[in-house]
Amino acid sequence: MNAKDWISDPKVIEKSKKGYAHFDLRMDISKAAGYVTNPDKVAHHGFYPFIHYVMKINKYNKQKGKKSKEREICYAAHIDRCIYQFYSAILNESYNLYLDKEGIDSVSVAYRTNLQKSNIHIAREAFDYIRELGDAYVMIGDFTGFFDNLDHEYLKRQWCTVMRFDTLPEDHYAVFKNVTKYSTWELEDLLKITSLNLKEFNKRRIALDKTEYRKNRKHISKNTKSYQIPQGSPISAVLANIYMIDADKYVNEYVTSLGGIYRRYSDDFIVVIPKKDNTIFVMEQVINILRKTPRLQLEPNKTQIFEIQEQIIENVGDKLLSDADNSKKVINFLGFTFDGKNIMVRSKTIGKYYYRMYRKAKSISKNPHLEGKANLYKKYSVHGATAKVGNFFTYIMHAEDAFGEDELIYRDLKNHIPKIRRALNNSKK
């Protein structure tokens, strides 16, 4: 990688700019270039604690209503973020070369820097292959607490493999050490110490001055476990991919030898195999290969095995998994649903869109200015689909382009504007 060209790339510089307050001054990677590209500086760098908080994600569907999910988020100090960003680029380049050399370049798709593919393209590729086979067995699944369970020693070995190191050089080891044995400081504690709300806190030049920092060091917590990396750092995504190189290689070798395909998008994966006598038990071998990866655990409720014959889908997961959930009769993968004939945006995705739209309409009704209404239409209607930022309908348009006009994708398009109007009117009552 040409470090000089990479660091001077306007997109890289823009991505490195963050406005939040942290334990150091704000900077972007162009200002830190001389430091982050100097291996000796990085090897002896003193990393700051990550600031940690729990993000609550509201999920919604018609049957179960609103359900909250929590995600642990850590964000790095500005200079640390620039270091992680630079070493992420180095690792990504070597990771891409490794995949190409091993013949598995198409297997892992998420967070790749050399593939212009999204979840939409991977879902289409998988569903197209199912249709091409006609009769098939399909397994979908994801991994429990993926980032929270990455084993440190195993990760270090995979890091060396991808970079072709016998042992990690001092600069790489410093980055490895501080993304595994990392420290955190709770955002909630920082807000209490400064007596500020989040908006006020992020206007600060620096989170705490040196005196405040030393005085309150008791709030720093260190990860003493032999596993887990922070979710949210610039390097976490590529490390998760590197962790899976052996699993991806061996599952792909096995599945392709049977005429099937295996694709993984972060912690979501799909296996499609032509249906033959006793083919379902091939899936048992796939599960066994995945389980050889240290601390990698399949999420029981989300690991599904299907038999497809003459466009009819049957859930047969209980033939292999004692705790399988056989209630699903459609294949849900990367935000899309396949029922054996048609491909649609997943109902849960649509439910999330309407839940957010109704909530926004309710808040606008309390302060019913034209600007608020205009913003609602921009964020939640097709009128904002071509805006620079984009919205849900931008995603729908991309999906329709990828899958083709013949698919059902989203047939409620003509009804969403009347629903927004009704939401605004009902919220006034």
N, C-alpha and C positions, 0 to 999 in steps of 0.2 A: 504494500500500500504506500502510495506517495503521500506522506503525512502533510507536506506543505500544501499540496493541491486540495486534500481533504479538508484541512482546517480553514482554508480560504473559500470553501464552497459556501455561497450565501444561504443555502438551505440548512446546512449543518450549523452555521452561526445562528440563524434564526431559531432553530430547534433548541439550541443551548441557552437561549435567553429565558430566564424565569424571574417573575416579579415578586416572589414570596420572600419574607424575611427569614434569615437563618443565622448561624453563628459566625458567618463571615460576610464580607461585602459582596454585593451583586456583581457578577461578571459573566461574560460569555466566552466561548472557547477561543475566539480570536485574540482576546486579551490575555488568556492563560496559555497560549500556544507554546511559548518558550519553556514553560514549566512542565506541562503535561506530556510533552514529547521528549523530555529529558529523563531517561531511565533512572539515573542516579537520584534525581529530585523525587521521583515517584517512589523509589525504593525506601527513601527516608522520610516520606511525607507523613505527617500526623493527621489522620482522618478525624473529622468531627463526628459526634453522634448523629444518626439519622433523627429527624423529627417524625414521630409516629402518631397516627390516629386511626380510628376505626371508621371506615366508610359504610354507611347503611344504605343498601340498595333495596328499593321497594319493587317487588315483583307482583304481577297481577294477572289473574285469569278469571273467567266467568264462574267456574266451578268452586274454586277455593278462595276467591277474593284476594285481598292484599296480603302479601307475605314478605317479611323483611329478611334480607340476607346480609351478613356482615363480612367485610373484606378488610384485612389488615394492610394499611398503606404506610410506607416509609419514604420520606423524600430527603435527599442528600444536601449537604452544604454546597455552595456554588462551585468552589474549586474542586471538591470531591466529585460533584456531578460531571464536571468537565473531564476529570481523569477517567471516570467510569465510561463516559461517552467515547473517549478516544480508544480505550482498551476494548470496548464493545465492538468498535469498527475493526480493530485488528483481529479480534476473535471471529467476527462475522466473515471476514475475507478468508481466513484459514478454514473456517467451517464450510463455506461454500466450495472451496477447492477439495476438501476432504470428501464431501458428499458426491461431487462429480467423479472423483477417483474411485469411490466405492460403488458407483452406479446407483446411488439412491437420491439423486438430486431432486426428484419429483415427489419424494415421500413426505418430508417435513416442509410445511409451507409457511406457517406463521412467522412473523418477525424477520423474514429473509430480505436481504438487501439487494439481491440480484434477480429476484423473481417479481414480475409485475402481476401478481395474482392475489386475489382476495378470497374471503370465505365463500363468496358467491361462485367463483370459478371452480373451487374445489368441490362444493356441493353439486354443481352441475356435472363435473367430471364423474363423480361417484354415481349419481342417479342415471346418467347416460350409460354407464357401464352395466348397471343393473338391468336396464332396458335391453341393452345389447345381448346380455346373457339369456334373458327371458326367465329361466328357472335358476334360482340362486339361493345361497345362504348369505346372510348379511349380519355382521356384528358391529354395533356402535357402542361407544363407551367413553368414559373419561376417568381421570385419576383423582383420588381423594387428596385434598390439600397438597397439590402438586409442588408449589414453591416451598411450602412448609415442611416438606419431607425429603428434600434433596440432601443426600448423605455427603458430607464434606470430603472425606477421603476418596470416595468414588468420583466425585466431581473433579477433584484435583487430578486424578488419573486420566479422566477424559479430556481435561484441559490440556494436559501434556500430549495426549494422543493427537488431538486436533492441531496443536502448534508444533508437533514433532520435537518436543523437548524430552530429554531424559528426566530432568527435574526442572521445576519452575525457576526461571531467573529471578533475581531479587525484586525487580520492579513488578513482575507478574505475581510473585508470591505476596507482595505487599497488598496488591489489589485483591487477590484471592482471600488473604487473611482478613481483610476489612469488609469483605462482603459475606463472610461466613461467621467469624467471631465479631460481628458488628455490635455497636452500641446504639441505644435509642434513648430519646428524651420525649416524654409524652407532650403532645401539643396542649392538652388540657392543663398540664402543670405550668407550662410556659405562659398561658393566658392568665392563670391565677397569680403567678409571680409578678407579672407586669400589670395586672389589673386592667387588662384590655380585652376587647372582643376581637374576633379573628380579623375583621376588616382593619381595625386600628393597629393590631399587631403587625400585619403585613405591610403597613406604611412605615414601620420602623426602618432605620438605616441598617441596623443589625439587631438580631433577636435579643441578645443580652450583651452588655459590655463586659470587659474582662473581670471586673470586680463582682458583678452579678453572677457571672458564669462560675467563678471559683466558689462563691458563697453557696451556690445551689447545686453543686456537683452530685449531691446525694440522689438527685432525680435521674441520674444516668443508670440505665440498666444494660447489662451485657448478655448476649446470647451465649450461654455456656454449654448448650447442647452440641452434639456432634453432627447435627443436621439442621436444615432450614436456612434459606437466604431471604433477604427482604424483598417483598413484592412492591414494585414501584421504582426501583433504581434503574438507570439507563442500561445497566449490564445484565439485569436479571433475566430478561427474555432470551438472550443468546446463551446464557449459562444453562437455562432449562433445556434448550435445544441440544447443546453439547452433551448434557447428562444422558440424553436418549439415543446417542449414536449407535450403541451396540443393539439396543432393543429394536430400533428402526431397521438396522441392517439385517438382523436375523429374522424378524417377522416378515420383512419384505422378501427375503430370499425364499422363505418357506411358502409364503402365499403366492408369489409369482410362479413358483415351480408347479403350482396346481392350477395355473391359469387365472389367478385372481389379482386383485389390487389391494394395497394398503396405503392409506393416507392419514397423516396426523396434522392437526392444526392446534398447536399448543398442547393442552391436555385433553382435547377431543380427538377421537380417532374413528375410522371406519375400515372394515375388512369386507370385501365382496369376493365370494368364491363360487364358481359354477357348481350347480347341484348335481351330485352323483350319489351313489349308494354310500350311506354312512358319512357323508361329507360333514355333517354337523359336528362330528367328533374331531374334525380337523381344527375347529375353533378351540377345542380344549388345549391343543398343542400351542395355538397362538397365545392363549391365556398363560400357559406355563412359561413360554418364552418371556412374556412381559413381566411375570412375577420373579424372574431371575435378576431383574434390576433392583438393587438395594432400595428398600423402603417404598417401592412403587406399589401402590394399592389401587385396585379397581373400585370405583364407586358402585356399590351393589345396585342401587335404585336406577342408575343411569346406564348400566351395562345391559344391553338388550341383544338377543339373537333372534333373527327372523328367517323363516322359510318362505320363499316366494315361488309360486307356481301359477301359471296362467293369470298373471296380474293380481293374484290374491295373496295377501300377506298374512302369515300366521306367526304369532309370537311363540317361540319354542325354547326360550331361555331356561325354563325349569328342567329341561333334559340334561343340562350341564351345570347349572348354578342353583344351589339349594335355596338361596335367598333372592332369586330372580323375581322381578316385577313383570308379570305377564299381562298386565292391563293394557299396555300400549299395543295398538293394532296398526299403527303407521310408523314410518321411519322418520325420526326427527334428527336432522344433522345440520349443524352450523346455521341455525336460524330458518331452515326450510323443512317442509313436510312432504313426504312422498307416500301416497296411498296405494301404490301399485300401478296407477294410471296417470295421476295428475301431480304436479309440483306446485306448492303454494307457500307463501310466507307463513311461518309458524304462527298459530293462533296466539301463543304467549307473547310473541313480538308485537302483534297487533293490539293485544290487550294492554301491553305496556304503553304503547303510543296513546291509546284512548285514555288510559288512567292519567297520564301526564297532561294531556290536553284538557281533560275535565278539571283537574286540580288547578291548572293555570287559569282556566275560565272563571273558576270560583274566586280566585284571588283578584282577578281583574274586575269582577262584578262589585267588589268592595270599593274600588276606586275607578269607576268606569270612564276613563279618558280614551279618546280616539287613538292615542299613541299605544295604549295597552292593547286595544283590539287589533290594531295593525300589526303589532308584534306577535300576537297570538296567531293570526293568519300566516305571518311570515314563518313562524316556527313550526306550525302544525297543519299547514295546508299545502296543496300542490302549488300555490302561488309563490311559495318560498323555495321550491325545489331547485330552481336554477340560480339561486343566490350563491355568493362565494362560499359561505359557511355550509349551506345545504341543510337538509332536514330528513325526516323519515321518508318523504316522497322522492328525494334524491336517490336514496337507497333502493326504493321500489323501481325507479326508472332504470337504475343500473342492473337490477335483477332481471327486469323484463328484457333489457338489451342482451343480457348474457344467456337467458333461457329461451328467448324467442317469444313472439306474440301469441303462439298457440297455447302456451301454458296458462294456467289459471292465476298464478302468482298472487295477485290481489284484485279481486273483483268488486270490492266495496268502494272503489275510488270515487264514483259519482255521488255517493251518499255522505262523504265526510264533511263537505261544506255545510249542508243542512244540519248535520250533527253539531258542528261548531256553533252555528247560530242558536240551536236549541239549548246547547250548554250555557251560552251567555245569557239567554233569556231565563232559563230555569234557575240559574244562580242568583238572579235578582229577587226571586220569590222568597 
